[in-house]
Amino acid sequence: MANRLVKWVLGGVLAVAVAGAAVLVVPTWLTLSGTPVSSTQVADDAQTRYPIVLAHGVMGFGYAGEGKQSYWRDIPETLRAHGAKVYVTQVSAFNSSDVRGEQLMAQVRQIMQETGAKKVNLIGHSHGGQSVRYVAGTHPEWVASVTTVSGATTGSEVADWLFELTKTKPWLADALLGLGNKLGALINWITGVDLPIDAAEAMKSLTHSGAAFFNQRFPAGVPEQACGEGAHVVDGVHYYSWSSVGQFYRATNLADYLMSLSSKAFVRETDNDGLVGRCASHLGEVIRDDYPMNHFQAVNQFSGLVGPGADPVGLFVIHAHRLKEAGF
């Protein structure tokens, strides 16, 4: 009982720190001037047959700030410099997998209409993994490939912890979810959109039970064996995933401190990136599940500060080349 109490206290401090720090950091983070590569095409090794569509995770956005900084810091610009056609989407910063999936599907439809493309390559980070799977499961004829990056295929133990808190310490859970809703509203304001925000629904979708319900309806690529691979191709759609492990790699990156705290919620998977377990991230063809990065660093956050040897931007270029070679 004492250990459980300690964990609750640590978790409470963690969640307050994450939510509070995010509210403080986001305005600065969004307006940081990046160092994107030149828009001049330097190669065509990432020139895929179909457009690449990026779908963000929770607390995410498309472009924001005076410098139009992306959630996918420098990744779209680098992919374009290597010949790819890339589209950055924006859905609710916090909401259920179904709501976010419908929002993404509308944008994919629009991208296909505007470009004349018959299909797209979908890449989703974190909760964006459910978004891209929703689109592929609903309209597989629109999709050449689905890739999840640090996706919570079988849920997140951090979401499980927060859901348990709604029953054991509802006052604290309400406060934390309320902070999430305020952060979502702030992201709406900064990015100039008016999307529905519901942190409680996001939490439920990312619990293991919420993910299991989603997987029953959208089973494509989900492994049948624990920590295994799922079907590589379903309904003509090729499924890929990659993820990372570890939390603290760069002392100058605030994300490393946040992920070190959030990792305290994990019981089943000690190998995790701070928000998603290594095995929980598996979907379809697993490219690799132990890159030395935390959950934020997987998409080059914050401010491109990642650990030694990590190259999150390069992984996207390599993957685009992989898609090109596969004819996608």
C-alpha positions as CSV (number, residue, x, y, z in Angstrom):
1,M,0.0,0.0,0.0
2,A,2.9,2.3,0.9
3,N,4.5,1.7,-2.5
4,R,1.3,2.4,-4.3
5,L,0.9,5.7,-2.4
6,V,4.4,6.7,-3.3
7,K,3.7,5.9,-6.9
8,W,0.5,8.0,-6.8
9,V,2.3,10.9,-5.3
10,L,5.2,10.7,-7.8
11,G,2.6,10.3,-10.6
12,G,0.7,13.3,-9.4
13,V,3.9,15.4,-9.4
14,L,4.8,14.0,-12.8
15,A,1.5,14.9,-14.4
16,V,1.4,18.3,-12.9
17,A,4.9,18.9,-14.1
18,V,4.1,17.7,-17.6
19,A,1.0,19.7,-18.0
20,G,2.3,22.8,-16.4
21,A,5.6,22.7,-18.2
22,A,3.8,22.2,-21.5
23,V,1.7,25.3,-20.9
24,L,4.8,27.3,-20.2
25,V,6.9,25.9,-23.0
26,V,4.5,25.7,-25.9
27,P,4.3,29.4,-26.7
28,T,8.1,29.7,-26.8
29,W,8.6,26.3,-28.6
30,L,6.2,27.2,-31.3
31,T,8.0,30.4,-32.2
32,L,11.5,29.1,-32.1
33,S,13.3,29.7,-35.4
34,G,14.3,26.4,-36.8
35,T,17.2,25.6,-39.1
36,P,15.5,23.8,-41.9
37,V,17.4,22.6,-44.9
38,S,17.3,24.6,-48.1
39,S,14.1,24.2,-50.1
40,T,16.3,23.5,-53.1
41,Q,16.0,19.8,-53.9
42,V,19.2,18.2,-53.1
43,A,18.3,14.6,-54.0
44,D,15.3,12.5,-55.2
45,D,15.9,9.6,-52.8
46,A,12.7,10.4,-50.9
47,Q,10.6,11.1,-54.0
48,T,7.8,8.7,-53.2
49,R,5.1,7.8,-55.8
50,Y,2.3,9.0,-53.4
51,P,2.3,12.1,-51.1
52,I,3.4,11.6,-47.5
53,V,0.9,12.8,-44.9
54,L,2.0,13.5,-41.3
55,A,-0.4,13.1,-38.4
56,H,0.7,14.5,-35.0
57,G,0.1,13.1,-31.5
58,V,-1.5,14.6,-28.4
59,M,-0.5,18.2,-27.6
60,G,0.2,18.4,-31.3
61,F,-0.4,20.8,-34.1
62,G,0.4,21.5,-37.8
63,Y,2.3,24.8,-38.1
64,A,2.3,27.6,-35.7
65,G,4.1,30.8,-34.6
66,E,5.6,33.6,-36.6
67,G,8.2,31.3,-38.0
68,K,5.6,28.7,-38.9
69,Q,7.5,26.0,-36.9
70,S,6.1,22.5,-37.3
71,Y,5.4,19.9,-34.6
72,W,7.6,17.7,-36.9
73,R,10.6,20.0,-36.4
74,D,12.6,20.2,-39.7
75,I,11.3,16.8,-40.8
76,P,8.8,18.1,-43.6
77,E,11.4,20.5,-44.9
78,T,14.1,17.8,-45.1
79,L,11.8,15.3,-46.8
80,R,10.8,17.9,-49.4
81,A,14.5,18.7,-50.0
82,H,14.9,15.1,-50.8
83,G,12.1,15.1,-53.3
84,A,9.1,14.1,-51.3
85,K,5.7,15.7,-51.4
86,V,4.7,16.2,-47.8
87,Y,1.5,17.4,-46.2
88,V,1.3,18.3,-42.5
89,T,-2.1,17.9,-41.0
90,Q,-3.8,19.2,-37.8
91,V,-6.4,17.5,-35.7
92,S,-7.6,18.1,-32.1
93,A,-4.7,18.3,-29.7
94,F,-6.7,16.2,-27.3
95,N,-9.7,14.0,-28.2
96,S,-10.7,10.4,-28.9
97,S,-9.1,8.2,-31.5
98,D,-12.3,8.3,-33.5
99,V,-12.8,12.0,-33.5
100,R,-9.2,12.6,-34.5
101,G,-9.4,9.9,-37.1
102,E,-12.4,11.5,-38.7
103,Q,-10.7,14.9,-38.8
104,L,-7.6,13.4,-40.4
105,M,-9.8,11.5,-43.0
106,A,-11.4,14.8,-44.1
107,Q,-7.9,16.3,-44.7
108,V,-6.7,13.2,-46.6
109,R,-9.7,13.4,-48.8
110,Q,-8.9,17.1,-49.5
111,I,-5.2,16.3,-50.2
112,M,-6.1,13.7,-52.7
113,Q,-8.6,16.0,-54.4
114,E,-6.1,18.8,-54.6
115,T,-3.2,16.7,-55.9
116,G,-5.0,14.1,-57.9
117,A,-3.1,11.4,-56.0
118,K,-4.9,8.1,-56.0
119,K,-3.3,7.1,-52.6
120,V,-1.2,8.5,-49.8
121,N,1.5,7.3,-47.4
122,L,0.4,8.0,-43.8
123,I,2.8,8.5,-41.0
124,G,1.5,9.1,-37.4
125,H,3.4,9.9,-34.3
126,S,2.1,8.8,-30.9
127,H,-1.7,9.1,-30.8
128,G,-1.4,10.0,-34.5
129,G,-0.8,6.3,-35.0
130,Q,-4.5,5.6,-34.2
131,S,-5.5,8.5,-36.6
132,V,-3.6,7.0,-39.6
133,R,-4.9,3.5,-38.8
134,Y,-8.4,4.8,-38.6
135,V,-8.2,6.3,-42.1
136,A,-6.5,3.2,-43.5
137,G,-9.1,0.9,-41.9
138,T,-12.0,3.0,-43.2
139,H,-10.7,3.7,-46.7
140,P,-7.9,1.2,-47.5
141,E,-8.2,2.1,-51.1
142,W,-6.9,5.6,-50.3
143,V,-3.7,4.3,-48.6
144,A,-0.5,2.9,-49.9
145,S,1.2,2.6,-46.5
146,V,0.7,3.3,-42.8
147,T,3.7,4.0,-40.5
148,T,3.5,4.6,-36.8
149,V,6.4,6.3,-35.0
150,S,6.3,5.6,-31.2
151,G,2.6,4.7,-31.6
152,A,0.7,3.3,-28.7
153,T,-0.7,0.3,-30.5
154,T,-1.7,-1.5,-27.3
155,G,-1.9,1.6,-25.2
156,S,0.2,3.6,-22.7
157,E,0.8,2.8,-19.1
158,V,0.8,6.6,-18.4
159,A,-2.8,6.8,-19.6
160,D,-3.6,3.7,-17.5
161,W,-2.2,5.4,-14.5
162,L,-4.2,8.6,-15.1
163,F,-7.4,6.6,-15.7
164,E,-6.8,4.8,-12.4
165,L,-6.4,8.2,-10.8
166,T,-9.9,9.2,-11.9
167,K,-11.2,6.5,-9.5
168,T,-8.8,6.8,-6.6
169,K,-8.1,10.6,-6.6
170,P,-10.7,12.2,-8.8
171,W,-10.0,15.7,-7.7
172,L,-6.4,15.4,-8.9
173,A,-7.4,13.7,-12.2
174,D,-9.9,16.4,-12.8
175,A,-7.3,19.1,-12.2
176,L,-4.8,17.4,-14.6
177,L,-7.4,16.8,-17.3
178,G,-8.5,20.4,-16.9
179,L,-5.0,21.5,-17.5
180,G,-4.9,19.4,-20.6
181,N,-8.1,21.0,-21.9
182,K,-6.6,24.5,-21.3
183,L,-3.5,23.5,-23.1
184,G,-5.6,22.2,-26.0
185,A,-7.4,25.5,-26.1
186,L,-4.1,27.4,-26.1
187,I,-2.9,25.3,-29.1
188,N,-6.1,26.1,-30.9
189,W,-5.5,29.8,-30.3
190,I,-1.9,29.7,-31.4
191,T,-2.6,27.8,-34.5
192,G,-5.7,29.7,-35.4
193,V,-8.1,26.7,-35.5
194,D,-11.3,25.8,-33.6
195,L,-11.1,22.1,-33.0
196,P,-13.0,20.3,-30.2
197,I,-10.8,19.5,-27.2
198,D,-11.4,16.6,-24.7
199,A,-8.5,15.4,-22.7
200,A,-10.5,12.8,-20.9
201,E,-11.5,11.1,-24.2
202,A,-7.8,11.2,-25.3
203,M,-6.8,9.5,-22.0
204,K,-9.5,6.8,-22.4
205,S,-8.4,6.1,-26.0
206,L,-4.8,5.6,-24.9
207,T,-5.4,3.3,-22.0
208,H,-4.8,-0.4,-22.7
209,S,-8.5,-1.1,-22.6
210,G,-9.2,1.8,-25.0
211,A,-6.5,0.7,-27.4
212,A,-7.9,-2.9,-27.2
213,F,-11.3,-1.6,-28.2
214,F,-9.8,0.4,-31.1
215,N,-7.8,-2.7,-32.2
216,Q,-10.9,-4.8,-32.4
217,R,-12.3,-2.4,-34.9
218,F,-9.1,-1.7,-36.7
219,P,-7.0,-4.9,-36.4
220,A,-4.8,-4.4,-39.4
221,G,-1.1,-4.8,-38.5
222,V,-1.7,-5.4,-34.8
223,P,0.5,-8.3,-33.6
224,E,-1.2,-11.5,-32.5
225,Q,1.7,-12.4,-30.2
226,A,3.0,-10.1,-27.5
227,C,5.9,-8.1,-28.7
228,G,5.7,-9.7,-32.1
229,E,5.1,-8.3,-35.6
230,G,1.7,-7.9,-37.2
231,A,0.7,-8.6,-40.7
232,H,2.8,-6.5,-43.1
233,V,0.1,-6.1,-45.7
234,V,-3.6,-5.9,-45.2
235,D,-6.2,-4.9,-47.8
236,G,-3.3,-3.7,-50.0
237,V,-1.9,-1.4,-47.3
238,H,1.7,-2.0,-46.1
239,Y,2.0,-1.4,-42.3
240,Y,5.3,-0.3,-40.7
241,S,6.4,0.9,-37.3
242,W,9.5,2.1,-35.4
243,S,10.0,3.4,-31.9
244,S,12.7,4.1,-29.3
245,V,13.6,3.5,-25.7
246,G,15.1,5.5,-22.9
247,Q,14.2,8.9,-21.4
248,F,17.2,11.0,-20.6
249,Y,19.7,11.7,-23.3
250,R,20.3,15.5,-23.4
251,A,20.6,17.6,-20.2
252,T,19.6,20.8,-22.2
253,N,16.3,19.3,-23.4
254,L,13.3,19.8,-21.1
255,A,11.6,16.8,-22.7
256,D,14.2,14.5,-21.2
257,Y,13.3,15.6,-17.6
258,L,9.6,15.2,-18.4
259,M,10.0,11.7,-19.9
260,S,12.2,10.6,-16.9
261,L,9.3,11.5,-14.7
262,S,6.6,10.0,-16.8
263,S,8.5,6.7,-17.0
264,K,7.7,6.2,-13.3
265,A,4.2,5.2,-14.3
266,F,5.5,2.1,-16.1
267,V,5.2,-1.3,-14.4
268,R,4.9,-3.9,-17.3
269,E,7.4,-2.4,-19.8
270,T,10.5,-1.1,-18.2
271,D,11.8,-0.5,-21.8
272,N,9.9,2.6,-22.8
273,D,10.4,6.1,-24.2
274,G,8.7,7.8,-21.3
275,L,5.2,7.5,-22.7
276,V,5.0,4.3,-24.8
277,G,6.4,0.9,-24.1
278,R,8.8,-0.8,-26.6
279,C,6.5,-3.7,-27.3
280,A,3.3,-1.6,-27.1
281,S,4.6,0.3,-30.1
282,H,4.7,-2.7,-32.5
283,L,2.6,-2.6,-35.7
284,G,3.0,-4.4,-38.9
285,E,6.7,-4.6,-40.1
286,V,8.8,-3.5,-37.1
287,I,11.7,-1.6,-38.5
288,R,13.3,-1.1,-35.1
289,D,12.0,-0.6,-31.6
290,D,15.0,0.6,-29.6
291,Y,16.4,3.7,-31.2
292,P,18.2,5.8,-28.5
293,M,15.6,8.6,-28.2
294,N,12.7,9.4,-25.9
295,H,9.1,10.0,-27.1
296,F,9.6,13.7,-28.0
297,Q,13.0,13.2,-29.6
298,A,11.4,10.8,-32.0
299,V,10.0,13.8,-33.9
300,N,13.0,16.1,-33.2
301,Q,11.5,17.9,-30.2
302,F,12.2,20.1,-28.3
303,S,14.2,22.4,-30.6
304,G,16.0,19.5,-32.3
305,L,18.0,18.7,-29.1
306,V,18.5,15.0,-29.2
307,G,21.1,12.6,-27.8
308,P,24.5,11.6,-29.3
309,G,24.0,9.3,-32.3
310,A,20.3,10.0,-32.7
311,D,19.1,11.2,-36.0
312,P,15.3,11.4,-36.0
313,V,15.1,13.5,-39.1
314,G,17.3,11.1,-41.0
315,L,15.1,8.2,-40.1
316,F,12.2,9.8,-41.9
317,V,14.3,10.3,-45.0
318,I,15.5,6.7,-44.9
319,H,11.9,5.6,-44.5
320,A,10.7,7.7,-47.5
321,H,13.4,6.1,-49.5
322,R,12.1,2.7,-48.3
323,L,8.6,3.6,-49.5
324,K,10.0,4.8,-52.8
325,E,11.8,1.5,-53.4
326,A,8.6,-0.4,-52.5
327,G,6.8,1.6,-55.2
328,F,4.7,3.7,-52.8
